[in-house]
Amino acid sequence: MYSSLKESGLRAGDWAVFPGGGGGTGIQGIQLACAMGIRPVVVDTGDSRRSLSLSLGAEYFVDFLTEADPVKKVLEITNGGAHGVFVSAVQAYPVSLGYLGSRVGGVVMCVGLPPKGRYHIDTDPTQLCLRNQTIKGTLSSSRKDIAETLDFAKRGKIHLEPTVVGLSRFNEAVQRLKNGQVAGLQPSVNEKFDPTKEIRAVFHLHESTSHFAEVLFDDEGLAS
């Protein structure tokens, strides 16, 4: 997510929208954006994700299930459109450009990997040309970006707050992920795992598997 934020070109004071921002990948993006002076808006659903997102730096939380028109609400919050949209929840791709509104120079950053043949971005090229808007993709971070991300964590700018469950509850954990009931990160590990001692290992694990997890769990049309 850090690489995506860097490559977006957003600056301090710009608005960033995170569809599915209450999930494991998006929640990192919110905190990194805050550390970089960027103003996060989360589009997601559920009280637990609302509480977690707002507690970790989101300025606004738009619940796509209770808000009549989430895109319109985001445009109101951002005074016409976000400067950047960071899509970790693949179901949001079809509406992602809408969050840019009339923002000249706005960018949609593709982070999550959708199942093949699903969740496309369809657009009129005229809109991109007249507003100088772009769509970009990011897949992985360089070692330098990983080191810089870990530095944010060392300085207390990133708080994972994982909900750790044992391997004996793996199937239950998978179902909760598929149903969009997990706020933040939920690793499933050996029952003897101590998150206070192994937090950096969890961070690396999540960074390396986040895209794969979205392919597994995001194909049900629910926020990740």
Summary of the structure (lengths in Angstrom):
residues: 224
radius of gyration: 16.7
end to end distance: 14.7
largest distance: 56.7
contacts: 749
relative contact order: 0.17
helix: 43%
strand: 15%
